[in-house]
Amino acid sequence: MKKFYLIAAALATMATMQATPDVITPPEGLNTYPYLVRAQELTIDNNKEIYTPVYLPVTMGVDAGNNIYLKGLCPDLPEAWVQASHNGDNGLVIASGQYLGYVTSNYFGYEYTYEHYLLGYGASGLQDIVLAYDAESGTYSGEDVYIIDNDNATTLTSPYHVFTQSQMQLVEERSAKPANPQITDFVYNESNRYTYINCMIPVEDVQGNPLLADKLYYRIYGDMEHEIMRLKFSPGLYSHLTQSMTEIPYSFTDGYDIARAGAMVYLNQPTVSYFNRVGIQTVYYGEDADAAPVIGADGDVAFNESDIVWYEIKDYYETAVSDVAASKELKSVRYYNANGNESNVPFDGINIVVRTYGDGSTTATKVVK
């Protein structure tokens, strides 16, 4: 992503001389099952503890010898595996100190490598992660044990993520209405190059049941003077995309403008400065053999959609745009289509018409040619 933290870059330079261990590679032929980990991520801000819900899609694999492997416990390395075993109470034990791999980032032309290990932490300090099994709910949970991404296998030095109150539940394939997402923050930059939103997307339905992350998508909307449009993310606006999309897969990241789970999405659309509000909606393409597909108004197969949840940016005009601009000298008129392409003549279909006046002010309207 465009934004990195200096403190993280500094910590990454404290490399050790010991050899890097091998990542865990499970054997072929695993029987795999989809799970979802729901936890609280702990961060510290001005000496205040802040807990934020986090969702980690996890795959459990079991080989012919009943050895257990888990993939997805590290949000920075979602393809990394760890080994686990059953205890006498059918719970899971995940050995602390397992190596997950490394993440490489560039910051002002310098390349930094971040080693990731998985550690457990509890009342006695570093310890194995123990997840108790509840047969009635079919969940594994660890109320008092932290799951920690760390840059050292044996010492708690600089955790990248700290999770507590972890619960892992098997996900069943079915149709469902996803719970409403949120836009938690909107950061605007006048150049539009660094305007972005932060989102929180639950991987569960309205009843709190877990969903399959690979069938969950989200859409971003803009509302300009009560004209609502679904944003299109295209290679012309996003240099790290290879194809256009109006629905973004939950786990997708282009490594630059769009973060996994919508945690940060840059809005490179040139019309974003005219939005009164931005919205987010999730759609879940779960399958149920007994349920017929539902065709949405736009022709998409939408088994179930959440509500569009809006983040207010600015008030609507109290008077019509034509009244506001009536006494101003018009300097230029530019047209933008749904892809964000700009022209001095209208495109076929939907156009955002941006008028610039002699005093530097602008107005925007939506028209259809």
N, C-alpha and C positions, 0 to 999 in steps of 0.2 A: 504494500500500500504506500501511498505518498507520504504518510505521516509516520515517523518513527520516534522513539523516545531516546534521548541522549543517554539517559541513565542505563537503559538496556544495552545500548551500544558500548558503553564503558565496561559494563559487567562482562560482556562477551569477550573482551580482550584478555581476561584473566584465565588463560588456558593453562592446563596442567600438562606435565611431561609424560604422564602415563598413557599407554596405548589405548586407543578408543576401542571398546568392545564391539562385537558383532551385534547387529539387530536380530531380533527373534524372527525366524522364518518357520511358519508351521508346515507340517507335512501336507502332501497333496491328498485329496480325497476326504477332506473334512466334511462332516455334517454340520451345516451352519444354521444359525437361528438369529432373527433380528430382535434386538433389545433396544431399549431407550433408557439412558441414565438421566435422571432429573436430580439436580443438586443446587446448592447455593454457592455462588462464587464470592469469596471474601476479598475485598480490597480495603485499603486504608487511605482515608483522605482527611488531612489535618487532624490526625490521631483519632479519627472516628471510624469505627468499623461499619462497612457498607456491604450488605448481602444482596446479590442479584441472581435471579433465577437463570439457570443455564441448562441447555438440553444437548446431550451427546448421543448421537446415533451409534450404537455399538453392535458388532457382530460377535456372537459366541460360536466358536468352532470346537467340535469334539472329534478326536481321532479314534481309530479302531481300538486303542488301548484305554479309552475314556480319559485321555489327557485333555485339558481344557485350555483354549486360547481365546483371548479377547482382543478385538480391534476397535479403535475409536475412542479410547479413553483420553487421548491427548488432542485438544482442538487444533493445535498447530501442526500436528502430524496425524491426521485422521486415518492414514493407512498403516500406522505402526501397530504391531502386535505385542502382547505380553502373555506370559503363561500364568495359569491359575490352577488351583486344585480344590477338591472338596474336603471339607472337614467332617467331623463325625456327626454334625447336625445338618448335613446337606447344604451348609453355607459355602461360600467361596473364600479362599485365601489367595491373595495376590502378593507374591514376594516383593518386598521393598527393594529399590535400587536397580530395577531393570532398565536397561538402555533402550531408548526409543528411536534415536537418530538425531539428526541435526537440521536446523533451518538456516539458510543463507540469505542475507539481506544486503542491499547496497544503500549506503548513506553518504551523500555528497561525494560519490566516486570511490568510497572505501567499502570493502566487502567485509562483513562480519558473520561469524558462524556461531550459532547458539546450540549448544548441546542440550538434549532433553533426556531426563531420567524420570521415572515414576517412583515416588516415595510415599510411604504411609507415615502419618504422624498422629500421635495420640498423647494420652496423659503421661506415658513413660518415655516420650520422645519419639525418635524414629522407630517404626515398627511395621510389620506386615499389615496389609490392608485386609481386614476381615469384614465380609458382608454376610450378615445373617439371612437365612431363608425363611420366608413366611409362606407356608403351604396354602393358606386360605386365599391370599391375594396373589400368590405366584411371583413375589418380588424378593429381590436381594437388597438389603439396606445396611448402611453403616452410619449410625447417628453421630458417633463420637470420633470417627476416624476421618482425617483429611486425605484427599487425593491430591498430590502435589506434582506439578511439572517443575523440575529443578535442573541446574546445570552441573550437579555433582551427585555421585551415587551414594556417598556415605555421610555427607554433611549437609545440613540444611543451610544453604547460603543465600540464594537469590531466586526464590520461586517465581515462575512466570504466571502460574495459576494456582490458586488454593481453593479447593472444593470441600464442602462439608454437607452433612445431611444428605448423603448420596443414596439414591434408590434406583435400582435397575429392574426393569419390568419387560417381560416378553411382549412383543407387538404382534397382534393378530391381523391378518389381511381382511379388510372389510371396507365398505363405504362409510364415510363419516363427514360431518360438518366440522371444519377446523375452528378452534378457538380464535378469537379476534387477536390480531397482532397490534403492535403499537409503534409509532414513530416517537422515540424518546427525546430526540433533539434535532434541530435544524440549524445548520451553520451556513450563513450566507456570505459570499465574497463578491464584491462588486464586479470583478472581472468574470465571474461565473466559473472560472477554472477550478476553484477549490470550494465550491458550494456542495455540501453533502448532508445526508441524513443518517442518524443512528436508529436502528430498528431493534425491536425485541419480538421474535416470532416463536410462539409456543409450538412445540411438536406434539400437540395433543388436541383432542376434539373438545366440544363444548361440555361434555360430561367428565373431562379430565382423563380420558383413556389415551394411551400413547398411540402415535401414528408412525407410519413408515416415512422416514425422512426423504427417501429417494422418490416419493410420490407427492411430496409437498412442494408447492411453488408459491411465489409471491409476485404481486403486481404493484407498480407505483403509479399514482395518478397525480395530475395537476388540475387545479380548479382556478380558472381565470375569469373573474366576473361571472360566476355561475355557469361557465362553460367547462365541462369536465372532460378530460382526455386521458387515455392511458398512455404512459410514456413508452417510447420505443428506444431500446438500447442497441445502437448500430455501430459497425466498425468505423463509420465516418466520424462518429463522436467519441468512440472508445477504442483507442489504438490497440488495446490488447484483446479485443474481441475478434473472432473470425466469422461470426454470423450474427444477424439481428435477432433480438428477442423482445417480446413484450411480457413474457412470464419468465422469471428467473428461478431456476431450481434452488431449493433451500441450501444445499451444500456447495453450490457453485461459487467459485471465485476466479477472477481473471488475474489475481495477484497484483492488481494495481488500482483499479477504480471501484471494484465490487468485492466486498469481503464476504467470507462465508457467513451464512445465516442472516445476511443483510445487516450485519453489525455496523458496517459503514458502506454507504452507496453514494458515490459522487454523482451529482446531477449536472451533467455537461450540456444539457439542452439549453440553447441560447435564449429561450423564452422563459426560463425559470424565474427571472427577476420580476415577471409580471404575475406570478401566481399569488392568489390570495391564500391558498392553503395547499398542502400536499397530503396525499393519502396513501394508505397501504392496505392491501387485501391479500389473503391467502386462498389458494384453491388446492383441493386434495383429490388426487386421481386414484383413490383406493378402489379396489374391485370387490364386488360381492356377487357371487354366482346367481343369487336370487333377486338382484336389483337391476332394473333397466337403466341404461345411461340417461342422463338428463342433458338436453342440449340447451346451452345458454343463449342469450339474446344475440351474441356476436358470433354464434355458430360453433364455439368451442364446446367440446365435451366436458362439462363441468359437473362431476358427481355431487360436489358440494363446495360452496364458496363461503368464506367468512363475510362479515360486513366490511365495507370500506371505512377504515378508521382514519380520521383527519387530524392533521396538525395545523393549527391556525398560524398564519404568517402575518397578514395585514388585513385591514378592513376593506370591504367593497366600496366602490365609488358610491357616493350618496346621490349623485346626479349622473345622467347619461354621459358617455365619453364624448359624444358630439357637442354637448353643452359645455363641458370642461374645456374643450379645445377650440371652441368657436372663434375666440378672439386672438388665437395664436397664429404666428406665421409658420406654415408647414415647410420644413426643410427637406425631408426625405421620407420615403415609404419603402419598407422592406417586407418580404414575404417569407415565411418559414413553413415547411410542410411537417408532417408527423414524424419524419426522420430527423428533423432539425436542420435540414438543408436550407440554404438561404438563396433568395433570388430577388431581382428588382421587378419581376412580373409574377403574377399568381401561378401557383401550381394547380394541376387538376386535383379536385378533391378538397380536403380540409386545409385551410391556410390560417396561420396566425399573422395578422397584419400589424406591424409595428411602425408607428408614425413618430418621427422625431421633429420637434419644433424649435424655433429660433432661440428660445430661452434654455434649451438643453433638455427639456422635459420630454417624456415619451408616453404614448398610450398604446394599448394593444387590444385588438379585437379578433374574434374568430369568425371566419367566413368560409363558405363552401362554394367552390366554382363548379 
